[in-house]
Amino acid sequence: MIDPPYPLFYTFNFYLFGVIALASALAFVTRKSPVAAALWLVNVMFALAALYVMLDAHFIAAIQVLVYAGAIMVVFLFVIMLLNLGHPSEIADVRGKWGKAAAVVLGVILLAEIAVVSGASIEPEWIMPRGEMERLLAEKGAIGVVADPLFTNYLLAFELTSILLLIAIVGAVTLGRRPDAADAAVAPIGEGSINAG
């Protein structure tokens, strides 16, 4: 990573991709069409990957594109198409004045939390010593730095996340399942035989 003071080109691109990520995130949460929202989320993932590259986290950037912008978004679009949510005008997460007022209040609370955290001092033990990342990269490699804590300290959270995604997909398949044509044809026949008897 470049040591400060940062060059103008680096600073410009860092803030450029940050603004793109924020604007895409706002477009993601304000779209009524779930497919359009998912595509804006892909844009967020690409902007975050660019920021990771600028922070010298190239492996994380590649995983961001391959896993999140690729595999996870394909799953999202699959679930959206499977549920067949209908016309975008019929989709609304927040209905009525009270729902919108609650959303505004929660947004103000979130902004206040961000302001408090931004002004708080960082504990010295939370700051990585200079040169520590280079030492870890030389010792474990780019993949080992990520894989070692992921599959040791955070293994339970990692597995729970995968189970949660699996439950979401199974739920979407269950909700989107339509009765077979054979079932639809059997129902009238059964009803007719009962009425005849």
C-alpha positions in Angstrom: 0.0 0.0 0.0 1.2 3.5 -0.8 2.5 5.4 2.2 1.1 8.9 2.9 1.1 11.6 1.4 -0.9 9.9 -1.3 -0.6 10.9 -4.9 -3.5 12.9 -6.4 -4.3 10.1 -8.9 -4.6 7.6 -6.1 -6.7 9.9 -3.9 -9.0 10.8 -6.9 -9.6 7.2 -7.8 -10.2 6.1 -4.2 -12.9 8.7 -3.7 -14.3 8.1 -7.2 -14.9 4.5 -6.5 -16.2 5.3 -3.1 -18.8 7.7 -4.5 -19.7 5.1 -7.2 -20.2 2.5 -4.5 -22.4 4.9 -2.4 -24.5 6.1 -5.4 -25.0 2.5 -6.5 -26.0 1.4 -3.0 -28.6 4.3 -2.9 -29.9 3.2 -6.3 -30.1 -0.4 -5.0 -32.3 0.5 -2.1 -34.5 2.8 -4.0 -35.4 0.6 -7.0 -38.8 -1.0 -7.1 -37.8 -3.6 -9.7 -35.9 -6.4 -7.9 -33.8 -7.2 -11.0 -32.7 -3.6 -11.4 -31.8 -3.5 -7.7 -29.7 -6.7 -8.0 -27.8 -5.2 -11.0 -27.1 -2.0 -8.9 -25.8 -4.3 -6.2 -23.4 -5.9 -8.7 -22.1 -2.3 -9.4 -21.5 -1.9 -5.7 -19.5 -5.1 -5.6 -17.3 -4.0 -8.5 -16.7 -0.6 -6.9 -15.7 -2.3 -3.7 -13.4 -4.7 -5.6 -11.7 -1.6 -7.1 -11.2 -0.2 -3.6 -9.7 -3.5 -2.4 -7.2 -3.4 -5.3 -6.2 0.1 -4.3 -5.6 -1.2 -0.7 -3.4 -3.9 -2.0 -5.9 -6.6 -1.1 -5.9 -8.2 -4.6 -7.1 -11.6 -3.4 -10.1 -10.1 -1.6 -10.9 -8.0 -4.7 -10.9 -11.2 -6.9 -13.1 -13.0 -4.4 -15.4 -10.0 -4.3 -15.9 -10.2 -8.0 -16.0 -14.0 -8.4 -18.1 -14.9 -5.3 -20.3 -11.9 -4.6 -20.7 -10.2 -8.0 -20.8 -13.6 -9.7 -22.1 -16.6 -7.8 -24.2 -14.8 -5.0 -25.8 -12.4 -7.5 -26.7 -15.3 -9.8 -28.4 -17.0 -6.8 -30.3 -13.7 -6.1 -31.5 -13.4 -9.6 -32.5 -17.1 -9.7 -34.6 -16.6 -6.5 -36.1 -13.4 -7.9 -37.1 -15.1 -11.1 -38.3 -18.2 -9.2 -40.6 -16.2 -7.0 -42.0 -14.3 -10.1 -42.7 -11.1 -8.0 -44.8 -9.5 -10.8 -44.8 -5.9 -11.9 -42.5 -3.5 -10.1 -45.5 -1.2 -9.2 -47.0 -4.0 -7.1 -43.8 -4.4 -5.0 -43.4 -2.2 -1.9 -41.5 -2.9 1.2 -42.9 0.1 3.1 -46.5 0.9 2.9 -48.3 4.0 4.4 -47.0 7.0 6.3 -46.0 5.2 9.4 -43.6 2.9 7.6 -41.9 5.7 5.8 -41.7 7.7 9.1 -40.1 4.8 10.8 -37.6 4.4 7.9 -36.6 8.1 8.2 -36.2 7.8 12.0 -34.0 4.7 11.6 -32.0 6.5 8.9 -31.3 9.5 11.3 -30.3 7.1 14.1 -27.9 5.3 11.7 -26.3 8.6 10.6 -25.9 9.6 14.3 -24.2 6.3 15.0 -21.8 6.8 12.1 -21.0 10.3 13.3 -20.3 9.0 16.8 -18.1 6.2 15.6 -16.2 8.6 13.2 -15.4 10.9 16.0 -14.3 8.2 18.5 -10.7 7.5 19.1 -9.3 4.1 18.0 -7.7 1.9 20.6 -4.0 1.4 20.1 -4.3 -2.4 20.2 -6.7 -2.2 17.2 -4.1 -0.6 15.0 -1.9 -2.9 13.0 1.8 -2.0 13.3 3.5 -0.7 10.2 4.9 -3.5 8.1 2.8 -6.2 9.8 0.7 -6.9 6.7 3.9 -7.2 4.6 5.3 -9.7 7.1 2.1 -11.8 7.1 2.0 -11.8 3.3 5.5 -13.0 3.1 4.9 -15.7 5.8 1.5 -17.0 4.7 0.8 -15.6 1.3 -2.3 -13.6 0.1 -4.6 -16.6 0.5 -3.3 -17.8 3.9 -3.8 -14.4 5.5 -7.6 -14.7 4.7 -8.0 -18.4 5.0 -6.3 -18.9 8.4 -8.6 -16.7 10.5 -11.6 -17.6 8.4 -11.3 -21.4 9.0 -10.1 -21.1 12.6 -11.5 -18.2 14.6 -14.5 -17.5 12.4 -15.3 -21.0 11.2 -18.7 -21.1 13.1 -19.8 -17.8 11.6 -18.7 -18.9 8.1 -20.6 -22.1 8.3 -23.7 -20.5 9.8 -23.7 -18.0 6.9 -23.6 -20.8 4.3 -26.5 -22.6 6.1 -28.5 -19.3 6.1 -28.0 -19.0 2.4 -29.1 -22.6 1.8 -32.2 -22.1 4.0 -33.1 -18.9 1.9 -32.8 -20.8 -1.4 -34.9 -23.7 -0.1 -37.5 -21.2 1.1 -37.6 -19.5 -2.2 -38.0 -22.8 -4.1 -40.8 -23.8 -1.7 -42.6 -20.4 -2.1 -42.1 -20.4 -5.9 -43.3 -24.0 -6.5 -46.5 -24.2 -8.5 -48.8 -27.2 -8.6 -48.1 -29.7 -11.4 -50.4 -30.0 -14.3 -51.2 -33.5 -13.2 -52.3 -32.2 -9.8 -54.5 -29.5 -11.4 -56.1 -32.2 -13.6 -56.8 -34.6 -10.8 -58.6 -32.1 -8.6 -61.6 -31.6 -10.8 -61.9 -35.3 -11.5 -61.9 -36.1 -7.8 -64.5 -33.4 -7.1 -66.7 -34.7 -9.9 -66.6 -38.3 -8.6 -67.5 -37.1 -5.1 -70.4 -35.1 -6.4 -71.6 -38.0 -8.6 -71.5 -40.3 -5.6 
